[in-house]
Amino acid sequence: MLNVLLVGIASVECFQIFSLHGLVPQLAASLMPICEVFGSSVPNVSWTLTSGDEISAHAVFSNAFALLLKLWRFNHPPLEHGVGDVPPVGTQLTPEYLLSVRNSHLVSCKNNHQDQNKRRLAAIASSSSPEPIFVDSFPKLKVWYRQHQAFIASTLSGLVPGTPVHQIVDGLLNMMFSKINRGSQTFTTVTSESSILSSPGSGETSLRPKLPAWDILEAVPFVVDAALTACAHGNLSPREFCTGLKDLADFLPASLATIVSYFSAEVTRGVWKPVFMNGTDWPSPAANQSNVEEQIKKILAATGVDVPSLFAGGSSPATLPLPLAAFVSLTITYKLDNASQRFLNLAGPALESLAAGCPWPCMPIVSSLWSQKAKRWSDYLVFSSSRTVFLHNNDAVVQLLKSCFTATLGLNTTSISSNGGVGALLGHGFGSHFYSGISPVAPGILYLRVYRSIRDIMFLREEIVYQLIQSMRDITCSGPKSRMRYGHVSLATAMTKVKLAALLGASLVWLSGGLGLVQSLIKETLPSWFISAHRSEQDQCSGGMVVMLWGYALAYFALLCGAFAWGVDSSSSASKRRPKILGYHMEFLASALDGKISLGCDPTTWRAYVSGLVSLMIGCTPTWVLEVDAEVLKRLSKGLRQWNEEELALALLGAGGVGTMGAAAELIIENEL
């Protein structure tokens, strides 16, 4: 019954349902003791079902372990960036983090003022175990996890001859390669001081060892390393190597997780020579690789992206790094049935992530190989390959961001984005539009699939601001003739699109880098932009409107970014960071108004930004105003009065609370006199 339950909830659809209801941490906490117990059990007893499947402790463990790993996405390497004191993206999805979230639900059950959803999660957590759960409660799982982290961080070492682990390695290698008829030939590996890989020469299949799953998993990295080294030295053919790996994965399906981790680590180290995918030693993608690359070009072209440099390689032979070639060759040996699907769902995302990070055209090669095996997945594989273009070419990222703005604002005339809005940005479903015989992908959908893998988020921050500024001129010069006066669009029509462009820009910044990127934008990028000189757009098309729209657009953009990151009130934990960052920015505004900072931007832009941002803060986020130092608010009010913005200056002081009441009263009396 337990195995049936684990298999039943392992589907992608069920995982999404658990995630939607916030139950992933609770599910992880429930799976860990199952893995600990069944992984420590010797599979002495097994049952054969009518379907032919064999149920044993290994089978139950493998199903539970594979599901657990998918919950914390162990195969997604953390991005190598962080902003300020914010941890790098991806590092939070660990067993410790999931358990800490689950334990936090227990604390919530003691608070009667929590919302209904938090009370529901607290009740579920306490019903299974009223006490906190920690990784230390599962020593076998903890040992495996530490080993997993260790061989990702550094090369494999530590196998000592004569130890139990060494004996298990020998037993597994003999099981995997006992069918190879090599007489008395022995081949060695560099993973230890002695030979650990040898063929008995009898040709008989070795008995599968009766060992707990955790003991086997501890030995698997050394087994795969030995086999891969033998293959690299020519002592083991690629076909024999992949067959042996498949035998190991069939023996203990959970070992596929460790195989995935090992291959991922070795590919990123870059120490293995590439191998030719020639169809003799390794499978060949030649049958459809050119077709896959042509489809990628069409998808990108329909989205407004053209990267000719990536497709100008000619007819060079297809190569992959040895570990990646072994990985993809192993995955295509699996049958496309329900039993294999659970483990392909574990290996598939890892293979995709790994191939995407390798030099072009590794991902199209992998997609070509898999398209030959599963033609019904061809569209998805081509789409996955198309998004990896943005990981290898910053020009493609620039073009994609531009397409997001032009599509959302309705500034181009293609069939998928002429009306603008969210529909043009995200599309209306796969196959709802067709262009040149293929289904084009909306630019927003493409960005959603690619942004997590772009490591230079500072580049994204600068480029989003640039595209926002550029879109202002497009707005003033690209409006319908029926709405234009004297060659430019009306202010009311322009402001509608200014707000839309600012909302898009803020969404992209928040999505791409979260709280850290927003804070660096407000503290560093925006002040630097105003201090720098910018080319004036006083041309025949835009008149002087565009420089004013720059200011209004940046005001909306800044406020929306802050609202996404901190909230409009003080209910979120992130709001505690707001006074400091907001204080820096408001001090910059006040100092520039005092004349202490020289600005390079157009005065019209600066005035529109300051008046726009202050108006928005007073009307939309009054809590923010209360958090700004009273003396800074007084200086801002004085600067606004110099621009004859008397009402706005008074409203700012009125929103500042007790600290600015005196200054507000003085201003009222002065105006009456």
N, C-alpha and C positions, 0 to 999 in steps of 0.2 A: 504493500500500500504506500509506503514511504517513497519507493522508487517511482511508482506511477504518479504520485503527487509532484515529485521533482521534475519528471519529464513533462508533465502537463503545464507547469508554470514556467518552463524554460523558453517558451516561444517569445518572439520579439513583441507580439501584441500584448501578452501578459506582462512583460517587463514594463511596457509603456503605461499600462494600467496601474501597476505598483508605483511607478514614478509619479503619475498624475495625482495619486492619493497621498503622496509623501511617505510611502511605506518602505522605500528602499533601505533606509538604515535599520528598520525593524526586521526586514527580511534577511539582511546580512547577519544580524545578531542571531537569528534563528538557524541560519545555515552553518555558522561557525562550529557549534557543538556537534552537529551531524558530521561535518568534515573531520573534526578531531577524533570522534569515536570510531567511525567507519574506516578512516585512514589509518588507525592504529590496530585494526583487526586483521588477522590472517584469514584469507579467503578459503577456509577449509570446507565450507558448505556453499553449494550453489543450487539454483533452480533453473530449469529450462522451461520457458513458456511455450504455449502453442504456436506463437509466432516464430519460434526458433531462437529468440533472444535469451541469453543466459544472465540470470540475476545473481550477483554475489556482492560481497562487501566492497570489492573493487568497483563494481558497476554503480552501486549507490553512492560511493565516495566520488567517483568521477562526475556523475551528474550533479551532485551538490557542489563540488569544487568548481566545475565549469560555470555554474550559475553564479556562484559567489564572485568569481573573477570578473564576470561581465558587469556586476553591480558596481565595482570600483574601477572598471576600465583599466586594468593593469597594463594593457598593451599600448596605451596612449602615453608616449614619453612626455614629460613636462617640458613646456616651452622654456627656452633658455633666456628668459627675460623677466624682469620685475620692475615695478615702478615705485620708487620711494621705499616705504616700509611695508608695502603690500607683497605678499608671497607670490612667486611665479604661478601663472595659470597652470592648473593641472596637478599641483602638489597636494591639494586638499583631498583629492579623491583617493584615499588610502583606507585600509581597514581601521586604523586608529580614528580617522576622522568620522567614518560612518558610525562607529561605536560611540564617539563623543556626541554626535547628533542624537543618537538614540537615548543616551543617558540624559541629555538636556531635556528630552521630553518628560523624563521622570520628575525633573525639577519643576516643570511646568504644571504638573498635576497638583502641586501644593499651592498654586496661585489661583485663587478663585476669580481673578479679574482678567484672565486670559480669554482670547476669543474662542469661538466654538471649535474651529479647526485644531487649535493647539490642545484644547481639552480632549478632543477625539484621539489625537496622536498620543497624548499622555496616558489615556485609558488603555490603548492598545499595548503600549510599552510596558505598563505596570502589570497587565494581565499575564504576560509571559514570564516576567521576572521583575519583582519590585525592587531589586537591587541593581546598581550599576554593573555593567559588563565591560571588561578590559581585555586587550589582546593577550596580556599575561595569563589569562585564564585558559588559553589554548596554546600550550608550549610547542606542540608539533607544528601548528600553523605559524607560530611566531618564528620558529627556526627556518621553515621554508621561506617565509617572507624576507627574513634577513639575508638568506642565501640569494634570493632573487635580486635584492637590492645590491648585494656585493658584486655579483658577476655582471651586473649592468654597469657598475661604476668602474670596474677594473677587470683585467684578464683573469681567466680561470686558473686557480692554483689551490694547493692544499690537499691533493690526493696523496696519501702516504701508503706505500706498499705494505700489504699484510693486514691492513685494518679491515673492519667489516664493510666499510663503504667500497674499498678496493675489491673485495671479494664479490660484492653485488655488481660492480661494474663489469668484472670478468664474466659473471654469470649472464648478465643481460647481453653483452657483446656476443657471447657464444650462442645465446638464443636467437639473436638477430641474424647472425651470419653463418650459422651451422650448415646451411644448404649450399654454401659456396665451396666448390671442390677445388682446393688449392694444394692438395697433398700435404706436405709438411711445411709449407711456406708460412712464415711469420712476418708480420709487419708491425712497426712500432709507431708510437706517437710521442709528441713532445710534451704531453700534459703531465707526465711524471718521469721519475728517473728510470723506471723500468718499462719493459714492454707490457702493455695492458690489453692489446688487441691481437688476438691470434685465432686462427681457424683450426679446429681439431682435425680436419681432413677426412673424417668419417662420412660426412655428408648427411648424417642423421640429425633430425631436429631435436635440439636440446629440450628437456622438460622445462616448462615455465616455472620459475621459482615461486614458491609459496611464501610471500613476504608481505608485510603491511605496506600499504600504498605510500605512506610518508617515507619509509626507508628507500623505496624505489625512486621516488621523486628526488631524494637527496643525491642519488647516484646518476640520474639522467643527464645533467649538464656534462659530466665527465664522459659519459657514454657518447653523447652527440659530438663532443669536442674530439674524441679519439677517432670516431668514424669520419668526421669532416676532414681532419688532418690526413687520414689515410687516403681519402678521396682526392685531396689536393696533391698528394705525392704520387698519385697513380696506382696505389696499392689496392684501391677499391674503385670499381667502376661506378659512374653516376647511377646507373640502373640498380646495381646491388646496394648502393648507399640508400637510395630512396625506398627500395623494398624493405631494407632492414629497419628504417625509420617507421615505415607503415606497420611492420610487425610489432614494433615497440608500442606504437600508439594503439594498435588493436588489443594488445595485451593489457595495457592500462591507459584508457582514453585520457585520463587526467594528465598523463605525461606530455600530451600535446601542448599544454600551457607552458611547461618548462622548455620544451623545444622552441616554442614561439619566442620566449624570453631570450634564449640563447642566441637564436638567429638574429633577433632584433639588435642585441648588443654587439654581435660580431660585425654586422653590416655597418653600424654607425662607427665602429673603430676603423674601418677602411684598410685593414691589413691583408685582406684576401684578394688575390688576383681575379679579374673578371674571366668568365668562361663564355665560350661561343655557344649560342643557342642554335645549333646547326641541324638539329633533327636526328643526329646520330648518337652523340653522348647525352645531350640535353634536348628537351622538346623545342621545336622550332615555331616561331610566331609568323613565319614568312607567308603563310596562307592568307592572312587577313590583316597584317600589320599596316600596310599602306592604306587599306580601307578604313581602319580605325583612326589613323592620323588625319585622313581626309574628313571624316565625320567630326573630329575634334575641331578642325579649322572652320567647318561650317557652323558649329555651335557657337564658337567664339565670335565669328563674323556676324552672326545674327544678334549677338549681344553687344556688338559695337567694339569688339576687341580684335586687333590684328597684330600678330607677333611672327612675322616671316622668318626671323632669325632662328627660331626653334625648329622650323621645318625645312631648313636648307642643307640638311646633312648628306643628301644624296643616297647612295645605295650601300652604305657601310654595313658590315655584318652585325647582327644583333648580339649584344653581350649583356650579361648581368653579373654583379658580384657573386662569388661562389655561394655564400650563405643564402642570398636571395634566390638564386637559381635553385638551390636545394629546397628552400621553403615553398616556392611556387610549384615545383615538381611534386613535392609531397602532397600539397593540397589538391592537385588535380587527380591524384590517385583515389580520392574519396568518391564514393557513390553519392548521387544526389537523392538520397532517401531521407526519411524522417530521423532515423537513428544517427546518420552522419551530420544532419543539418545542425544539431545542437552544438557540435564541435567545430563545424565550419563557421558557425556564427561567432565562435570565439577566435578562430584563426583568421577569418576574413578581414575584419577591421584592422588587425595587426599587419596583415600582408599589404593592405591598401595604404596604411600609414607609412609603412616601411618603404614601399616602392615609390610613394610620392616624395619621400625625402632623399631618394637617390638621384643621381644625375639623369637628365633627360636623355633618351626616351625610355627609361626603365619602366615607368608606369604604363605607357602604351604597349610595351612588350608583354607585361604581365596581363593586361587587359586582353590582348590578342590571344594569349594562351588560354585564358579562361573563357573567352568568347567561343573558341573552338569546342570547348567541352560543354558549355551551357549557353546555347544560342539565345535562349529566352532572357538571359541576363545581359545581352549585348548592349541594350540602350543604357542600362545603369552603369555598366563598365566603361562605356565611352564617356558618359557624363563625369564619372569619377576621374577619368584621365584628363578631361578638359579642365577640371578645376586645379589640377596639379601644375598647369602652366603658370598660374599666379605665384607659385612657390619658387619658381625659377627665374622670373622676369618681373622686375618692378614696373616696367613700362606697361605691362599687362594689368597690374593693380591700378595704376593711374587711369588707364582707359576704362576699367571696370567701375571705378568710383565716378568717373565722368558720366558713364552710361546710367548709373543709379540716379544722378541728379537730373540729367536730361529726360530720362523716362518719367521720373516722379513729377517733374514740372511741365511735362508735355511739350518739350522744346524741340522734339524731332518728329519725323513723319513716318517712322516704321510702323508696320501693321500691329506690333505688339505693344506700342507705348504712345500712340498718338494722342490719347485722351488724358494722359498723366494720372497722378494720384497713386494710391496704394496698389490698385489693380495693375497698373503698368509696372510698378516696382517689383511686385511679387508674382505677377502672372495670375492666371485663372485656372490653373490645373494643367497637368501634363497632357499634351495633345490638343489643347483648346485653340491653338494657333499653329499655322504651318507656314513655312517659308523655305522656298527652294527644296521642297520635298522632305524636310526634316522638321521636327518640333523644336523651335528655339526655346532657350531657357531665359526666363526673366532675369535681369541683372541682380535684383535683390536676392533671389534664390541662390544664384551663383555665389554672391558674397557671403550669404549665411553658411554655405558649405566650405568656404575657404578661409574665413577670417581667423579661425582658431590656429591655423598652421602658419600664419604670417608672423614671423618672430620680431621683426623690426616695427613695433607698434608706434614708436616715435615718428617713423616715416609716415605711418598711417595718419597720425595726429596732424602733422604738417600738411599732408596732402588733402585731408578732409577740409581743413580751413581754406586752403587754396581753391578747392573746387567750389566751396560755398561762395567765396568772393567772385570767382569767375562766373558763377551762375547769375549773379546780379546783373552783369552786363547783358547776358543772354536774355534775361527777363525783360529788360528795357528795350532790347532791339529785336526780339523775336515774337512780340505779341501780334495777334490777328489785326489786320489793317482796319477792321471795323471798330476796334477798341483803341486805336492809336490817334493821338492828336499831335500835329506838328512833328511827325516822325518818331514819336516815342509813346510808350504805353502809359495809360493814366495811372496816377499814384494809387488810387484805390485798388485797381486790378493788380498792380505791381506788389502792393503790400500783402495781398492774399498769398501770392507765390513766395514772397519773402519769408512769411511765417512757415510755409510748407518746406522751403529749403532749409530753414534753421532747424525745424523739427527733424528732418532727415539727417542733417549733419550731426545733431546732438545724439540721435539714435545710433548712428554709426560709431561715434566716439565711445559712447557708453558700452555698446556691444563689443567693441574691439579691445578695450582695455579696462573697463570697469572704473571703480572709484579712483584708483591711482592715476589713470590717464586723464580723467576729468580734472583732478586736482592739479596735475602738472600743466594742463591746458590753461586753467584760470590763473595759476600762479606765474607761469613762465611764458607760454606761447602768446596769449593775448597781449600782455604788456609789450613783449618784443615786437609784435606786429604793429602796434601803434607807434612805437619809437622808430621803427624802420621807415624809410622812404618808399613810397609806392607811386607807380606811374599814374598820372591823372587820366581819367577816361573822358575828358571834355571833348568828345568828337561829335560829329553831326548826328549820329544815331541816338546817343544817350543824353545829349545835352549836359546838364549837371546833375541829373537825377541819380546816376549810378553811384556816385561817391556818397550821397546821402543814404542810399539803400545799403551800402556797405555797413554803415554804422548801425542801422536798424537791424540788419540781419545778424550782426555779431552780438547785439544786445539780446535778441531772442535766443540766439544760439547759446550764449553764456548762461542765461537763466535756465534754459531747458536742461543743459548739461548738469548744472548744479542741482536741479530738481530731481533728475534721474539718480544722481549719486547720493544726495543727502536727504531728499524729501523736502516738502514745503513746510513741514513743522518739525517738532522735536521728538516724534514718536519712534523713529528708527535709531539703531545704534550708530549708524554712519553719521547721523546729524551731529554727533559730538566732535567730529573733525571739522565741521563747517565754520565755526567762528574764526579759527586760525587762518584757514585759506581765504575765506571771504574777507577777513581783516586785511590780509596782504593786498588783495585786489582793490578794496575800497581806499586803502592808503595810497595806492598808486594813482587812483583817480583824483583824490584830493591833492596830492603833490603836483600832478600835472596841471590841475586848475589853479594852484597857487603859483605856478610858474617855476617850480623847482626842478621839473623834468621837461626836457625838450622833446617834442613830438615830431615825427617825420610824416605822419599821415595828413591828409587833407583836413582843414579845420571843420568843414561841413561833416565829414565822417566822424570826427571826434565829438562834435556837438550832438549828432544823432545818436551816437552810442551812449554817451553819458545820460542824456535826457531819456532815452529809451530804456536803458537798464534801470534807472532810478524809478521811472514810472511803473515798470513791470514789478519791481520789488515792492513798491508801495501797494500796488493793486493785487498782486498774486501771492507774494511771499512776505507778508508783514513781519513774520517771526524773524526773518533774516535781518530786517532793519533794526530790530531790538537788540540783535547780537553785535552790531557794529558799534565801535567806540563812539561816545557822544561827541567828542572833539572832532573826530573825522567827519561825522554827520554835519556839524556846524560849518566846517570848511567846505564841504560839498555844497551846502546850502548857499554859502557866500558866493561860490563859483557860479551856481545856477542863476543867482540874482544879477551877476555881471552880464549874463546873457538875456536879461529881462524875463527870466523864467520864474516870476514871483510866486505864482500859484504852486508850481512844482516844488520850489524851495520851501514854502510853508508846509506843504503836505509831507515833505521829508522830515522836517522837524517835528511835526505832529505825530508821525509814526515812530519817532525815536524814543518815545516813552518819557519817563521822569527826567532823565538827564538832559533832554533838549527842550523841556517845557518853557524854561526861562527865555531861551533864544527865540522860540516860537512866539511867545508873548511880545517880546521886543519887536519882532518883525511885524506883527499885527499892528502894534501902536505906531510904528514908523510908517506903515502904509496908510493908516488913517490920517496921520499928520500930513 
